[in-house]
């Protein structure tokens, strides 16, 4: 796994996540399928926060603590925040070198901080984002939205 591998993976997965976020109806941002589930808006905030952590890790900055953007309060703020942080990540990717990246302090288990190799961390953040994208695609179906193709055709975006 190299920084170049991450760039390729990030660009592809980011575009797919953006498509799912764009498809979600803003008027349903408060939707949650169960009382213990996050709202769609809370899931949207996770996407923005994880992109911020990727950007910080690629700049060898602490990913936990101060300096995070305020959580989005509307679906448009999710979209705008996701786009803005994407630009930060792209700038960080343009200047980052594997040799200069530092280990990332983050949680390795509940209430247990530890250290991640930097590339492991950014891949982990993207995998978690893909997990939440799956959740959001289910929410999208439940609010009668149109689910875009993700890794293949969907009922709303067939390939044939």
matplotlib code that plots the C-alpha trace (Angstrom):
import matplotlib.pyplot as plt

x = [0.0, 1.5, 0.5, -0.2, -2.5, -4.4, -4.7, -6.3, -8.6, -9.5, -10.5, -12.7, -14.4, -14.8, -16.7, -19.0, -19.7, -20.4, -23.0, -24.8, -24.7, -26.1, -28.9, -30.1, -33.2, -32.2, -35.7, -35.2, -31.9, -33.5, -34.5, -33.3, -34.6, -34.4, -34.2, -30.6, -29.5, -27.8, -29.9, -28.9, -27.4, -25.3, -24.0, -23.3, -21.2, -19.2, -18.2, -17.0, -15.1, -13.4, -12.3, -10.8, -8.9, -7.5, -6.4, -4.7, -3.0, -1.6, -0.2, 1.2, -1.1, -3.0, -6.3, -8.0, -8.6, -9.1, -9.3, -12.2, -14.8, -18.2, -20.6, -23.0, -26.5, -28.1, -27.8, -26.3, -23.6, -22.8, -22.4, -20.4, -18.2, -17.5, -16.5, -14.3, -12.5, -12.0, -10.0, -7.9, -7.2, -6.3, -3.8, -2.4, -2.0, -0.2, 2.5, 2.6, 5.5, 5.5, 8.8, 7.5, 4.2, 4.1, 2.2, -1.3, -2.7, -6.2, -8.4, -7.6, -10.4, -13.2, -11.6, -8.1, -5.8, -3.0, -0.9, -1.6, 1.0, -0.1, -1.2, -3.1, -5.0, -6.1, -7.2, -9.0, -10.8, -11.9, -13.1, -15.1, -16.5, -17.6, -19.3, -21.3, -22.0, -23.7, -25.8, -26.8, -27.7, -30.2, -31.6, -31.9, -34.1, -36.2, -37.0, -38.0, -34.9, -33.1, -30.1, -27.3, -25.0, -22.1, -20.1, -22.6, -26.1, -28.9, -32.7, -32.6, -29.5, -29.4, -26.5, -28.4]
y = [0.0, 3.3, 6.9, 6.6, 3.6, 5.8, 8.7, 6.4, 4.8, 8.1, 9.8, 7.0, 6.5, 10.2, 10.6, 7.8, 9.1, 12.5, 11.0, 9.3, 12.5, 14.5, 12.0, 12.4, 14.7, 17.7, 17.9, 14.5, 15.2, 14.5, 10.9, 8.1, 4.5, 3.7, 5.7, 4.4, 5.2, 8.4, 10.9, 11.4, 14.7, 13.1, 10.6, 13.5, 15.2, 12.0, 12.2, 15.7, 14.9, 11.8, 13.9, 16.4, 13.7, 12.4, 15.9, 16.3, 12.9, 13.7, 16.9, 15.1, 17.1, 15.7, 14.3, 14.5, 17.6, 21.2, 22.7, 20.7, 22.5, 22.9, 20.1, 20.8, 22.0, 21.4, 19.0, 21.8, 22.4, 18.7, 19.0, 22.2, 20.9, 17.6, 19.6, 22.0, 19.3, 17.4, 20.3, 20.2, 16.5, 17.0, 19.8, 17.6, 14.7, 16.9, 17.8, 14.7, 12.2, 8.8, 9.5, 12.7, 11.2, 10.6, 8.0, 9.0, 9.0, 7.7, 5.1, 1.5, 0.2, 1.8, 4.5, 3.2, 5.5, 4.1, 4.8, 4.0, 4.0, 7.0, 5.1, 2.5, 5.4, 7.1, 3.8, 3.0, 6.4, 5.7, 2.2, 3.6, 6.3, 3.5, 1.7, 4.9, 5.4, 2.0, 3.1, 6.3, 4.4, 2.3, 5.6, 6.9, 4.0, 4.3, 8.0, 7.1, 8.7, 7.4, 5.2, 5.8, 3.1, 2.5, -0.5, -1.6, -0.9, -0.1, -0.3, 3.4, 3.5, 0.3, -0.2, -2.0]
z = [0.0, -1.1, -1.1, -4.8, -4.1, -1.6, -4.1, -6.7, -4.1, -2.5, -5.8, -6.9, -3.5, -2.8, -6.1, -5.3, -1.8, -3.2, -5.6, -2.7, -0.6, -3.5, -4.0, -0.4, -0.1, 2.0, 3.5, 5.1, 6.9, 10.2, 9.1, 11.3, 10.9, 14.6, 17.8, 18.4, 14.8, 13.7, 11.7, 8.1, 9.1, 11.7, 9.2, 6.8, 9.6, 9.9, 6.2, 6.7, 9.9, 8.4, 5.4, 7.9, 9.7, 6.4, 5.5, 8.9, 8.8, 5.3, 6.8, 9.8, 12.1, 15.1, 14.0, 17.4, 19.3, 18.4, 14.9, 13.6, 11.5, 13.2, 12.5, 9.6, 10.6, 7.2, 4.3, 2.1, 4.8, 4.6, 0.8, 1.1, 3.9, 2.1, -1.1, 0.9, 2.8, -0.4, -1.7, 1.5, 1.0, -2.7, -1.7, 1.0, -1.4, -3.9, -1.3, 0.9, 0.7, 2.4, 4.0, 5.7, 7.1, 10.8, 12.8, 13.7, 17.2, 17.2, 18.9, 18.4, 20.6, 22.8, 25.0, 24.0, 22.1, 20.1, 17.0, 13.4, 10.6, 8.5, 5.4, 7.4, 9.1, 5.9, 4.4, 7.6, 7.4, 3.8, 4.7, 7.6, 5.2, 2.8, 5.7, 6.5, 2.8, 2.9, 5.8, 4.0, 0.9, 3.0, 4.5, 1.0, -0.1, 3.1, 2.3, -1.2, -2.7, -5.8, -5.0, -7.4, -8.6, -6.2, -7.2, -9.8, -11.0, -8.6, -9.1, -9.8, -11.9, -14.0, -16.4, -19.1]

ax = plt.figure().add_subplot(projection="3d")
ax.plot(x, y, z, "-o")
ax.set_aspect("equal")
plt.show()
